[in-house]
Amino acid sequence: MIKSGTWEWWRITGALCLGSIMIFANLYVTQPLMPLLANEFSISPLKASYTLTSATLSLGLSLVFFGVISDALGRRWLILTSSFCAVLTTALVTLVDNYEWLIALRIIQGVCLGGLPAVAVAYMAEEFEPKALISAIGLYVAANSLGGISGRLLGGFFAEFLSWSHTFGAVAMLSIGLWLILAILLPKQKHYTAKSFKLKGVGSDLFNHLKNTKLLPAYLLGGFNFFIFVNQFSFITFVLEAEPYHLSTKFLGALFLTYLAGTVASAISGKFGNRFGQPSCMAAGCILLMIGTGITLSESLYLIILGFLISSFGFFFAHSNASSWVSQTATHSKASASSLYLLFYYVGASTGGLYLNIFWQWNAWVGVVIGSLIMLSVTLALALYLKLGTKHAANWGEKMLANSE
């Protein structure tokens, strides 16, 4: 098994991080373009958000399928094939001239984007020692946030000079370069063992994961946190492009630099998770996400940015620890366990806009904040449940050991 800090560890971690940046840049490129797309196609803010949520939903639904396929047929080929198809689909968007075709291609693209996220953690779990895995997952999730930042920054920047469709073309060209680096760096696995594909066995594995009282709360926590977090960004773009801010697409894209706080949080999450326990870190992340959300009620642009910085740190701190918790806690079929977490995660992202839109229609951004805090209270409760459960298990173990002596 590969130890942390070795050349092989850096090679695999670096390759998957670069691939992750490419994947999430392509996924999130539309988010700063939403006001522009709403005007271009004469559609509502909610309908404009479908250009993101359609892709995240199809990505989420593809994850379990890809996880199962990779268990039977391997990880590397799936990562390279699916990510290449995703880049190709980004290029095809440049040929689209109506909203319906844009949504159709984004749905297809979302499926293609799901390959790498579905199996990356399982790939690392099979090759790395446990401590090396925790550190690698922290960097990998940090790369997820960098990819999200890159896509939004590039989308906002290119849209200042190019049409929305040519913006996709520019992102596709950059993505081809990243794909080539991924293909060169990512080695064949040494510790992968193929598992025969049985539909009944797949359903049984997924059902057992959902019955696991240590896994289901983490699935729900990750899903509902993303349910709120990513969709807050969609609604705030409409706040900041209107009076009194009047921010252009370039500056709306720059707002996503607040994700850098999440990059830092992901990178350090492994150390804190090892020291304080992952459920405690999940709870701390949820609390920070609630604090950041509350701060965005200010009319000051600087305080709004500060609020999103705190929210980003809290969200990714909780997400990194939840993802790591799932990969360590699952006792079998780790790829399907991780894929199931990501299914909850991306379905949450896809459906959160519908939930927050109710509060947006009621009281604009103030309503969005209220709706967010209601749901974040639920995720905090889930984290505390996991913390109490692990503490109870530890106390029980100590008593059993004392009795045996």
C-alpha positions, -999 to +999 in steps of 0.1 A: +000+000+000+012+035-008+024+058+020+017+095+022+043+118+007+059+093-016+062+099-054+035+074-062+012+091-037+018+125-052+014+111-087-020+096-081-033+124-059-020+150-083-036+133-113-070+129-097-068+165-084-062+179-119-089+157-132-113+170-105-104+206-114-113+198-150-146+181-141-159+208-118-148+237-140-170+222-168-199+216-143-200+251-128-192+273-158-229+283-162-234+297-126-221+332-132-238+333-166-273+328-151-284+365-153-270+366-188-288+334-199-321+347-183-319+378-205-307+358-236-336+333-235-362+355-217-365+330-188-370+333-150-341+330-125-353+296-115-354+284-151-319+298-157-306+278-127-317+246-146-285+250-167-266+240-136-291+218-118-298+197-148-261+188-150-257+182-113-289+160-112-278+138-141-243+136-126-257+125-093-279+099-108-250+085-128-227+080-098-241+047-085-241+032-120-204+042-125-194+030-091-209-004-098-194-006-133-160+003-120-162-024-093-166-050-121-145-035-149-119-012-133-114+025-124-088+041-147-105+034-181-138+047-167-121+079-154-104+087-187-133+077-211-160+095-192-140+127-187-131+128-224-167+126-233-175+154-208-150+177-225-164+167-260-199+176-248-187+210-235-174+217-271-207+207-286-226+233-265-210+260-288-233+247-316-264+253-296-287+283-302-318+276-280-325+269-244-339+234-248-309+220-266-286+237-240-305+218-212-303+185-232-266+187-237-261+197-200-280+166-190-257+144-212-227+163-200-236+157-163-237+119-169-202+121-185-189+142-157-199+116-131-172+090-139-143+105-121-161+116-089-178+082-087-146+062-084-118+086-074-121+080-037-124+042-042-093+043-064-073+060-037-088+038-009-075+007-027-040+020-033-033+041-002-027+034+035-055+047+058-036+078+069-024+085+034-061+082+022-073+108+047-047+133+035-053+125-002-091+130+002-085+164+018-065+175-012-089+159-036-119+178-021-098+210-022-093+204-059-131+200-062-135+235-049-107+248-071-124+234-101-157+251-090-138+284-086-121+280-120-153+272-139-171+302-124-142+326-129-136+315-164-173+316-172-176+352-158-143+363-174-149+349-209-185+362-210-172+398-207-156+393-242-173+363-258-209+350-263-221+325-237-217+297-263-181+306-271-174+307-234-181+270-234-157+266-263-129+284-245-134+262-214-134+230-236-100+240-251-084+244-216-100+211-205-084+192-233-050+201-219-059+190-184-073+157-198-040+149-215-021+155-183-045+132-164-041+104-190-003+106-187-001+108-150-028+084-137-012+048-135-029+015-136-040+002-102-020-024-084-045-034-057-077-034-076-097-067-076-126-071-100-159-079-085-185-098-106-215-078-117-247-090-101-277-067-102-291-084-071-259-079-053-257-043-062-292-036-048-283-055-017-251-034-012-269-001-016-297-012+007-272-022+033-254+011+031-287+029+036-295+008+066-262+016+082-269+041+109-234+055+107-236+061+069-271+074+063-268+105+085-235+114+067-253+109+033-281+133+045-257+158+059-237+161+027-268+162+006-287+189+026-256+210+031-250+212-006-288+216-011-284+249+005-248+261-001-245+258-039-280+273-045-273+303-023-247+313-049-273+310-077-297+334-060-271+359-048-260+365-084-295+380-090-291+402-059-257+415-069-264+422-105-293+444-095-295+477-076-275+490-057-246+467-067-249+463-105-220+438-108-211+425-142-206+388-151-168+392-145-173+404-110-201+379-103-176+352-113-151+367-090-175+362-061-167+325-063-132+332-052-147+328-018-145+291-026-108+295-018-117+294+019-132+260+011-100+249-006-081+257+026-107+240+048-105+208+027-067+207+028-066+209+066-097+188+072-078+155+074-056+167+103-085+180+123-106+149+115-078+127+129-074+148+160-109+157+170-130+131+152-149+136+119-184+140+134-171+169+156-156+185+125-189+180+105-208+198+133-182+226+134-186+230+096-224+232+099-221+259+126-198+280+104-221+276+075-250+289+096-229+319+108-217+328+073-253+326+060-265+350+087-238+375+079-250+378+042-281+396+054-259+427+056-263+453+028-226+458+027-209+440-003-178+434+018-198+417+046-217+396+020-183+384+007-171+377+042-203+357+049-197+336+018-160+331+028-171+317+062-198+296+046-174+282+021-149+272+048-176+256+069-192+238+040-161+222+027-148+214+062-180+194+068-181+179+033-144+166+034-149+150+068-183+135+058-168+120+026-138+106+044-161+092+071-181+073+045-150+058+029-136+047+062-169+035+078-182+014+049-174-022+056-178-034+020-183-022-016-166+011-008-170+025-043-208+021-041-208+036-006-189+066-018-211+069-049-242+068-028-228+097-007-222+117-039-257+107-052-272+124-021-247+153-025-256+161-061-293+154-059-293+179-030-276+204-053-302+198-080-332+201-058-322+229-034-331+256-059-367+245-059-368+247-021-350+281-018-371+295-047-402+293-024-384+315+001-371+338-026-406+344-039-417+351-004-391+375+008-362+376-017-327+372-001-340+374+035-363+345+027-334+325+012-314+330+044-343+319+066-349+288+045-312+281+046-310+283+084-340+259+088-323+232+067-288+238+082-303+232+117-312+197+105-277+190+092-262+202+125-285+178+143-273+149+121-236+157+129-243+158+166-261+124+162-230+109+147-208+124+174-230+110+202-231+076+185-193+074+182-188+086+218-213+059+230-194+033+210-161+044+224-174+043+260-189+008+254-156-004+240-137+009+271-162-009+294-159-042+275-121-039+277-121-032+314-145-061+321-123-085+301-093-075+322 
